[in-house]
């Protein structure tokens, strides 16, 4: 299927990603907290006329993920690359399911656990440090899983997807959303992509065929593979605006990250840059 997700209505694995999150979590969360309230992922707008705020749009993407999971009370879900926990808490609250979130950032885990306690959901939502390529769960433990902007941080995506598939019960869905490079980039566009990838410690942004091949090798069947890039583009300017007042010095460890946010609108405007929304299923 290649339909727009809105029409249905129906990880974190490298030392670099670990370092990035631990260095930036508190700074990023504080810089954009008022705008995204714990969500550090793209927002989804239905159309040009959609007047959702960035915070509402990021929740909208989470809700589209939740719809595809089709979870219910008694189900157990896995969040691969849980960040600071808002999507896991939102999906647990909406579905009644139990959620386990994993991250390679100790700071992310600490903040996520604090949020779970504050939301009175710590009995149903747990967070732990774990590599997506070596998950601390038994085979066939989960009724569904999702990974929001986690694949971009993983070098060996086939290994991670194979491990996620191992933890899924037969017939269970895996929902992935992530930045996508639709077609080869050259010249200035390639430099913008390279700079953005380096800032976010992505070894290489996913490409369509690479993702499909990795899913196939992991033994997962693709149910839906949609490029929703046009629905998320506003995010890049919104994040650049949110970071506009953050001005670290050149010797600050956050310098490259925040300096690169100034070019996020250029990155988001590249026609070669999309955003994948895919649903796969363990047979």
SULTA-V964239 format. One record per run of one state. SS is the DSSP state (2 for helix, 1 for strand, 0 for the rest). FROM is the first residue (numbers start at 1). LEN is the number of residues. If there is no record, write none. Layout:
BEGIN
ss:SS from:FROM len:LEN
ss:SS from:FROM len:LEN
END
This chain:
BEGIN
ss:0 from:1 len:4
ss:2 from:5 len:3
ss:0 from:8 len:7
ss:2 from:15 len:22
ss:0 from:37 len:17
ss:2 from:54 len:16
ss:0 from:70 len:6
ss:1 from:76 len:5
ss:0 from:81 len:5
ss:2 from:86 len:10
ss:0 from:96 len:2
ss:1 from:98 len:6
ss:0 from:104 len:2
ss:2 from:106 len:13
ss:0 from:119 len:6
ss:1 from:125 len:5
ss:0 from:130 len:12
ss:1 from:142 len:7
ss:0 from:149 len:2
ss:2 from:151 len:3
ss:0 from:154 len:3
ss:2 from:157 len:11
ss:1 from:168 len:14
ss:0 from:182 len:5
ss:2 from:187 len:13
ss:0 from:200 len:7
ss:1 from:207 len:1
ss:2 from:208 len:10
ss:0 from:218 len:2
ss:1 from:220 len:8
ss:0 from:228 len:1
ss:2 from:229 len:4
ss:0 from:233 len:1
ss:2 from:234 len:9
ss:0 from:243 len:12
ss:2 from:255 len:7
ss:0 from:262 len:2
ss:2 from:264 len:6
ss:0 from:270 len:3
ss:1 from:273 len:10
ss:0 from:283 len:1
END
